[in-house]
């Protein structure tokens, strides 16, 4: 799921950062 978020939010540099934090905490 991490790859999907990175790919989906890749063009959104702002969201990619937030998504990474959320995924890291959820893990």
N, CA, C and O atoms as a Tripos MOL2 file, in Angstrom:
@<TRIPOS>MOLECULE
protein
  108   107    27     0     0
PROTEIN
NO_CHARGES

@<TRIPOS>ATOM
      1 N           0.8460   -1.2030    0.0000 N.3       1 UNK1
      2 CA          0.0000    0.0000    0.0000 C.3       1 UNK1
      3 C           0.8820    1.2540    0.0000 C.2       1 UNK1
      4 O           0.4740    2.3050   -0.4940 O.2       1 UNK1
      5 N           2.0700    1.1390    0.5450 N.am      2 UNK2
      6 CA          2.9750    2.3040    0.5770 C.3       2 UNK2
      7 C           3.3020    2.7420   -0.8550 C.2       2 UNK2
      8 O           3.3080    3.9340   -1.1650 O.2       2 UNK2
      9 N           3.5700    1.7700   -1.7120 N.am      3 UNK3
     10 CA          3.9190    2.1090   -3.1080 C.3       3 UNK3
     11 C           2.7430    2.8090   -3.7840 C.2       3 UNK3
     12 O           2.9300    3.7760   -4.5220 O.2       3 UNK3
     13 N           1.5500    2.3260   -3.5320 N.am      4 UNK4
     14 CA          0.3660    2.9290   -4.1630 C.3       4 UNK4
     15 C           0.2340    4.3930   -3.7350 C.2       4 UNK4
     16 O          -0.0220    5.2700   -4.5590 O.2       4 UNK4
     17 N           0.4080    4.6360   -2.4600 N.am      5 UNK5
     18 CA          0.2880    6.0190   -1.9700 C.3       5 UNK5
     19 C           1.3650    6.8910   -2.5960 C.2       5 UNK5
     20 O           1.0960    8.0060   -3.0430 O.2       5 UNK5
     21 N           2.5830    6.3720   -2.6220 N.am      6 UNK6
     22 CA          3.6900    7.1570   -3.2030 C.3       6 UNK6
     23 C           3.4180    7.4430   -4.6760 C.2       6 UNK6
     24 O           3.6770    8.5480   -5.1520 O.2       6 UNK6
     25 N           2.8970    6.4550   -5.3980 N.am      7 UNK7
     26 CA          2.6420    6.6520   -6.8380 C.3       7 UNK7
     27 C           1.4380    7.5730   -7.0200 C.2       7 UNK7
     28 O           1.4550    8.4610   -7.8720 O.2       7 UNK7
     29 N           0.4000    7.3630   -6.2240 N.am      8 UNK8
     30 CA         -0.8090    8.1790   -6.3590 C.3       8 UNK8
     31 C          -0.5660    9.6210   -5.9180 C.2       8 UNK8
     32 O          -1.1080   10.5660   -6.4920 O.2       8 UNK8
     33 N           0.2580    9.7630   -4.8870 N.am      9 UNK9
     34 CA          0.5200   11.1180   -4.3860 C.3       9 UNK9
     35 C           1.8870   11.6210   -4.8420 C.2       9 UNK9
     36 O           2.4310   12.5730   -4.2820 O.2       9 UNK9
     37 N           2.4300   10.9710   -5.8590 N.am     10 UNK10
     38 CA          3.7770   11.3510   -6.3590 C.3      10 UNK10
     39 C           3.7170   12.7620   -6.9690 C.2      10 UNK10
     40 O           4.5840   13.5960   -6.7090 O.2      10 UNK10
     41 N           2.6940   13.0110   -7.7710 N.am     11 UNK11
     42 CA          2.5830   14.3270   -8.4160 C.3      11 UNK11
     43 C           2.1310   15.3920   -7.4090 C.2      11 UNK11
     44 O           2.0700   16.5790   -7.7300 O.2      11 UNK11
     45 N           1.8200   14.9550   -6.2070 N.am     12 UNK12
     46 CA          1.3870   15.9340   -5.1700 C.3      12 UNK12
     47 C           2.4340   15.9550   -4.0800 C.2      12 UNK12
     48 O           2.2990   15.2830   -3.0580 O.2      12 UNK12
     49 N           3.4700   16.7250   -4.3040 N.am     13 UNK13
     50 CA          4.5840   16.7670   -3.3450 C.3      13 UNK13
     51 C           4.0770   17.0780   -1.9330 C.2      13 UNK13
     52 O           4.6160   16.5660   -0.9520 O.2      13 UNK13
     53 N           3.0780   17.8860   -1.8360 N.am     14 UNK14
     54 CA          2.5580   18.2720   -0.5050 C.3      14 UNK14
     55 C           1.8470   17.0900    0.1440 C.2      14 UNK14
     56 O           2.0400   16.8150    1.3280 O.2      14 UNK14
     57 N           1.0470   16.4120   -0.6160 N.am     15 UNK15
     58 CA          0.2870   15.2800   -0.0510 C.3      15 UNK15
     59 C           1.2120   14.0930    0.2160 C.2      15 UNK15
     60 O           1.0420   13.3740    1.2000 O.2      15 UNK15
     61 N           2.1840   13.8950   -0.6620 N.am     16 UNK16
     62 CA          3.1050   12.7450   -0.5040 C.3      16 UNK16
     63 C           3.7390   12.7830    0.8910 C.2      16 UNK16
     64 O           3.9340   11.7400    1.5150 O.2      16 UNK16
     65 N           4.0500   13.9550    1.3630 N.am     17 UNK17
     66 CA          4.6860   14.0780    2.6890 C.3      17 UNK17
     67 C           3.6790   13.6530    3.7560 C.2      17 UNK17
     68 O           4.0130   12.8750    4.6480 O.2      17 UNK17
     69 N           2.4850   14.1450    3.6710 N.am     18 UNK18
     70 CA          1.4630   13.8040    4.6610 C.3      18 UNK18
     71 C           1.1390   12.3100    4.6010 C.2      18 UNK18
     72 O           1.0070   11.6520    5.6330 O.2      18 UNK18
     73 N           1.0150   11.7940    3.4000 N.am     19 UNK19
     74 CA          0.6940   10.3720    3.2090 C.3      19 UNK19
     75 C           1.7780    9.5080    3.8460 C.2      19 UNK19
     76 O           1.4800    8.4980    4.4830 O.2      19 UNK19
     77 N           3.0140    9.9020    3.6740 N.am     20 UNK20
     78 CA          4.1340    9.1150    4.2350 C.3      20 UNK20
     79 C           4.0360    9.0910    5.7590 C.2      20 UNK20
     80 O           4.2410    8.0480    6.3800 O.2      20 UNK20
     81 N           3.7330   10.2040    6.3400 N.am     21 UNK21
     82 CA          3.6300   10.2870    7.8110 C.3      21 UNK21
     83 C           2.4700    9.4240    8.2980 C.2      21 UNK21
     84 O           2.6090    8.6860    9.2730 O.2      21 UNK21
     85 N           1.3440    9.5130    7.6300 N.am     22 UNK22
     86 CA          0.1610    8.7340    8.0250 C.3      22 UNK22
     87 C           0.4570    7.2460    7.9160 C.2      22 UNK22
     88 O           0.1280    6.4790    8.8210 O.2      22 UNK22
     89 N           1.0670    6.8380    6.8290 N.am     23 UNK23
     90 CA          1.3770    5.4170    6.6230 C.3      23 UNK23
     91 C           2.3690    4.9400    7.6770 C.2      23 UNK23
     92 O           2.2410    3.8370    8.2080 O.2      23 UNK23
     93 N           3.3440    5.7690    7.9710 N.am     24 UNK24
     94 CA          4.3480    5.3850    8.9600 C.3      24 UNK24
     95 C           3.7090    5.2060   10.3320 C.2      24 UNK24
     96 O           4.0400    4.2590   11.0450 O.2      24 UNK24
     97 N           2.8180    6.0810   10.7040 N.am     25 UNK25
     98 CA          2.1510    5.9930   12.0080 C.3      25 UNK25
     99 C           1.1990    4.8030   12.0290 C.2      25 UNK25
    100 O           1.1110    4.0950   13.0330 O.2      25 UNK25
    101 N           0.4950    4.5810   10.9390 N.am     26 UNK26
    102 CA         -0.4670    3.4720   10.8660 C.3      26 UNK26
    103 C           0.2620    2.1360   10.9510 C.2      26 UNK26
    104 O          -0.2560    1.1640   11.5020 O.2      26 UNK26
    105 N           1.4650    2.1040   10.3990 N.am     27 UNK27
    106 CA          2.2290    0.8480   10.4110 C.3      27 UNK27
    107 C           2.4980    0.4500   11.8440 C.2      27 UNK27
    108 O           3.1270   -0.5780   12.0920 O.2      27 UNK27
@<TRIPOS>BOND
     1     1     2 1
     2     2     3 1
     3     3     4 2
     4     3     5 am
     5     5     6 1
     6     6     7 1
     7     7     8 2
     8     7     9 am
     9     9    10 1
    10    10    11 1
    11    11    12 2
    12    11    13 am
    13    13    14 1
    14    14    15 1
    15    15    16 2
    16    15    17 am
    17    17    18 1
    18    18    19 1
    19    19    20 2
    20    19    21 am
    21    21    22 1
    22    22    23 1
    23    23    24 2
    24    23    25 am
    25    25    26 1
    26    26    27 1
    27    27    28 2
    28    27    29 am
    29    29    30 1
    30    30    31 1
    31    31    32 2
    32    31    33 am
    33    33    34 1
    34    34    35 1
    35    35    36 2
    36    35    37 am
    37    37    38 1
    38    38    39 1
    39    39    40 2
    40    39    41 am
    41    41    42 1
    42    42    43 1
    43    43    44 2
    44    43    45 am
    45    45    46 1
    46    46    47 1
    47    47    48 2
    48    47    49 am
    49    49    50 1
    50    50    51 1
    51    51    52 2
    52    51    53 am
    53    53    54 1
    54    54    55 1
    55    55    56 2
    56    55    57 am
    57    57    58 1
    58    58    59 1
    59    59    60 2
    60    59    61 am
    61    61    62 1
    62    62    63 1
    63    63    64 2
    64    63    65 am
    65    65    66 1
    66    66    67 1
    67    67    68 2
    68    67    69 am
    69    69    70 1
    70    70    71 1
    71    71    72 2
    72    71    73 am
    73    73    74 1
    74    74    75 1
    75    75    76 2
    76    75    77 am
    77    77    78 1
    78    78    79 1
    79    79    80 2
    80    79    81 am
    81    81    82 1
    82    82    83 1
    83    83    84 2
    84    83    85 am
    85    85    86 1
    86    86    87 1
    87    87    88 2
    88    87    89 am
    89    89    90 1
    90    90    91 1
    91    91    92 2
    92    91    93 am
    93    93    94 1
    94    94    95 1
    95    95    96 2
    96    95    97 am
    97    97    98 1
    98    98    99 1
    99    99   100 2
   100    99   101 am
   101   101   102 1
   102   102   103 1
   103   103   104 2
   104   103   105 am
   105   105   106 1
   106   106   107 1
   107   107   108 2
@<TRIPOS>SUBSTRUCTURE
     1 UNK1         2 RESIDUE 1 A UNK
     2 UNK2         6 RESIDUE 1 A UNK
     3 UNK3        10 RESIDUE 1 A UNK
     4 UNK4        14 RESIDUE 1 A UNK
     5 UNK5        18 RESIDUE 1 A UNK
     6 UNK6        22 RESIDUE 1 A UNK
     7 UNK7        26 RESIDUE 1 A UNK
     8 UNK8        30 RESIDUE 1 A UNK
     9 UNK9        34 RESIDUE 1 A UNK
    10 UNK10       38 RESIDUE 1 A UNK
    11 UNK11       42 RESIDUE 1 A UNK
    12 UNK12       46 RESIDUE 1 A UNK
    13 UNK13       50 RESIDUE 1 A UNK
    14 UNK14       54 RESIDUE 1 A UNK
    15 UNK15       58 RESIDUE 1 A UNK
    16 UNK16       62 RESIDUE 1 A UNK
    17 UNK17       66 RESIDUE 1 A UNK
    18 UNK18       70 RESIDUE 1 A UNK
    19 UNK19       74 RESIDUE 1 A UNK
    20 UNK20       78 RESIDUE 1 A UNK
    21 UNK21       82 RESIDUE 1 A UNK
    22 UNK22       86 RESIDUE 1 A UNK
    23 UNK23       90 RESIDUE 1 A UNK
    24 UNK24       94 RESIDUE 1 A UNK
    25 UNK25       98 RESIDUE 1 A UNK
    26 UNK26      102 RESIDUE 1 A UNK
    27 UNK27      106 RESIDUE 1 A UNK
